[in-house]
Amino acid sequence: MTDLVVNDALLLKSAKSLKKIQYEFEHTDQHQKDLKRVWGSSEIAGAMGQFADNWDYHRKQLLDSIKTVGELTQKCHEGFTNLDHGLEKATKPKGKK
C-alpha cells in the first residue's frame, strides 16, 4: 500500500485560480456590451450578437462547472488541512501542546 501524498500548496493555489476564472466568467458580459458599438455593419453586429448569445448559454454551463470544481477543491484543501491537524494532535504525547 502506498502513502497518500497531498500537495497542500497546489490545492490552495488551484482553488484561488478557479476563483479568479469564475470571476472572469461572471463578468465577461460587460466586454460584449462594450464591443457592440465597434462592429459597425449590421450584418457583422447580428452575427456577433448570435455568437454572444450562444457564448452566454455555454458560459453559464462552464461557470457552473468552474464553481463546482472550485468548491470541491476548497473543501478538499480544508478537509486535508483539518485531517493533518487532527493527526498531529493525536500523535503528540499527552500533556504537551
N, C-alpha and C positions, 0 to 999 in steps of 0.2 A: 504494500500500500504506500502511496506517495503522500507527502505532506501538502496541504493546501497552502498556496502562496498567493497573497493578495497585495497588489501594488496600490497602497492607500493613496499615494500622491496622484497616481494616474486616475484612480476612481474620482477623486475630488476635482482634478483638472477636467476630466470628461464631463462631470456634472455641471461645472461652470461654463464650459464651452457650449454645451447643449442649451443652457440658459441664454447665452448670447445669440445662438442661432434662433432660438424661439423668439427672442425679442425682434430680431431682424425680420423673421417671417410674419410677425404680428404687425409690423409697421411698413411693409412693402407697398401697401395700397396708396400711401401718400406719394411714392415715387411715380406710380401710374397716373395719378391725378396731375402731378407736375408735368408729365410728358405729353399729356393730351393736347396742349396748345402748340406743341412743337411740330406735330405731324404735318400740318398744312393741308394736304389733299384729303378730301372727304373719304376717298376710297381707301387710302392708307390709314386714316383715322378709324374707319369702320373695321378694317382688318385687324388693326391693333386692339380695338375695343373687343372684338371676338376673342382674340388671343388672351387679353387681360381677363375676360370673363372666365375662360377656360382655366387660366392660371389660378384665378381666385378659388375655383372649385378644388383643384388639385392641391393648391397651397393649404387649404383648410384641412385636407386629409393628411398631408405631410406634417402640418402643425400638430395635429392630434397625436401622430406617431412620435414626433420630437418631444412633445410634452410627456408622453407615457414613458419613453426611454429615459428622459431626464429625471423624472420622478423615481423610476426604478433604480437608476444609477445612484441618486442621492440616498435612497433608502438602503441600498446595498452598502454604500460607504458608511452610513450611520450604524447599520447592523454589525458590520465587521469591526468598527471602532468600539462599539459597546461590548461586543464579544471579547475583543482584545483586552479592554479594561477589566472586564469581569474575570477573565482568565488570569490576568496579572494579580488581581486582588485575591483570587482563590489560591494562588500558588505562593503568596507571601506567608511567612511564618506568623502565627498568631501573636498579637501584641506589637507588631512592627507596622508602621504606617508608610 
